[in-house]
Amino acid sequence: MRLLLDACIWGGAVAYLEESGHDVVWVGDWSEDPGDDEILATASRDRRILITLDKDFGELAVVYRKPHAGILRIVGCSAREQGPVCRRILAEYGDVLAGGALVTVESLRVRIRPPDA
């Protein structure tokens, strides 16, 4: 899967996800953070699922109807758990995410907002 990891995602998750066969771009490697609007636009344009800790992307997608290629938000997860959690969620919900869903992962639950819901 094609992924764009927000700068708030631990950099070690990049290698972890690449080892799992994903095509990963990490905002932390960019010379500067262009802001949420541009990050979401880049993910959409490049057809990458955005992975973040930041709830603002969901607001951009739902309230402001900004286009996206799927958003995975992780809540309450330590930095070192981010790679394994992402890999598990992508394996289980990757098709839903690729279809434009917003998926929020918390310690004991997964919430899915289908596209256009």
C-alpha positions as CSV (number, residue, x, y, z in Angstrom):
1,M,0.0,0.0,0.0
2,R,1.0,3.6,-0.6
3,L,1.3,5.5,2.7
4,L,2.1,9.0,3.8
5,L,3.1,9.1,7.5
6,D,2.6,12.5,9.2
7,A,5.6,13.9,11.0
8,C,4.0,13.1,14.4
9,I,4.4,9.3,13.6
10,W,7.6,7.9,15.0
11,G,10.3,7.7,12.2
12,G,11.1,4.1,13.1
13,A,7.7,3.1,11.9
14,V,8.9,3.9,8.3
15,A,11.3,1.0,8.1
16,Y,8.9,-1.3,9.9
17,L,6.2,-0.6,7.3
18,E,8.6,-0.7,4.4
19,E,9.8,-4.2,5.6
20,S,6.1,-5.2,5.4
21,G,6.1,-4.3,1.7
22,H,4.5,-0.8,1.9
23,D,5.6,2.2,-0.1
24,V,6.1,4.8,2.6
25,V,6.8,8.5,2.5
26,W,7.4,10.3,5.9
27,V,6.7,14.0,6.3
28,G,9.5,14.0,8.9
29,D,12.0,13.6,5.9
30,W,10.7,16.8,4.2
31,S,12.7,20.0,4.6
32,E,9.7,21.7,6.3
33,D,6.2,20.8,7.4
34,P,3.9,22.5,4.9
35,G,0.8,22.3,7.2
36,D,-2.1,20.0,7.4
37,D,-4.0,21.2,4.3
38,E,-0.9,20.6,2.1
39,I,-0.1,17.2,3.7
40,L,-3.7,16.0,3.1
41,A,-3.6,17.4,-0.5
42,T,-0.3,15.6,-1.2
43,A,-1.7,12.3,0.2
44,S,-4.8,12.6,-1.9
45,R,-2.9,13.6,-5.1
46,D,-0.4,10.8,-4.7
47,R,-3.1,8.3,-3.7
48,R,-1.5,7.6,-0.3
49,I,-3.3,6.6,2.9
50,L,-2.4,9.2,5.5
51,I,-1.4,7.9,8.9
52,T,-1.4,10.4,11.8
53,L,-2.0,11.0,15.5
54,D,-3.7,14.3,14.7
55,K,-7.5,14.5,14.7
56,D,-7.4,17.7,12.6
57,F,-7.1,15.6,9.4
58,G,-10.5,14.0,10.1
59,E,-12.0,17.5,10.5
60,L,-10.5,18.6,7.2
61,A,-12.0,15.5,5.5
62,V,-15.4,15.4,7.2
63,V,-16.3,19.1,8.0
64,Y,-14.5,20.8,5.1
65,R,-14.9,17.9,2.6
66,K,-11.2,17.9,1.6
67,P,-10.4,15.0,-0.7
68,H,-8.2,12.2,0.7
69,A,-7.2,8.7,-0.1
70,G,-8.0,7.3,3.4
71,I,-6.9,8.4,6.8
72,L,-5.7,6.2,9.7
73,R,-5.5,7.9,13.0
74,I,-3.8,6.3,16.0
75,V,-4.8,7.2,19.5
76,G,-2.9,6.4,22.7
77,C,-0.2,4.3,21.2
78,S,3.5,4.5,22.2
79,A,6.0,5.4,19.5
80,R,7.4,1.9,19.4
81,E,3.9,0.4,19.0
82,Q,3.0,2.5,16.0
83,G,4.7,0.3,13.4
84,P,3.1,-2.9,14.6
85,V,-0.3,-1.3,15.1
86,C,-0.2,0.2,11.6
87,R,0.8,-3.1,10.0
88,R,-2.1,-4.9,11.8
89,I,-4.7,-2.3,10.9
90,L,-3.5,-2.1,7.3
91,A,-3.7,-5.9,7.0
92,E,-7.2,-6.0,8.4
93,Y,-8.7,-2.7,7.1
94,G,-6.5,-1.8,4.2
95,D,-9.2,-2.2,1.6
96,V,-11.6,0.0,3.6
97,L,-8.9,2.7,4.0
98,A,-7.9,2.6,0.3
99,G,-11.6,3.1,-0.5
100,G,-11.5,6.5,1.4
101,A,-12.6,5.6,4.9
102,L,-11.4,7.3,8.1
103,V,-10.2,4.7,10.6
104,T,-9.5,5.6,14.2
105,V,-7.6,3.0,16.3
106,E,-7.7,3.2,20.1
107,S,-6.4,0.6,22.5
108,L,-9.5,-1.5,22.7
109,R,-11.5,-0.5,19.6
110,V,-11.4,0.5,15.9
111,R,-13.9,3.0,14.6
112,I,-14.5,3.2,10.8
113,R,-16.2,6.1,9.1
114,P,-16.9,5.1,5.5
115,P,-16.4,7.5,2.7
116,D,-19.3,10.0,2.3
117,A,-20.8,9.1,5.6
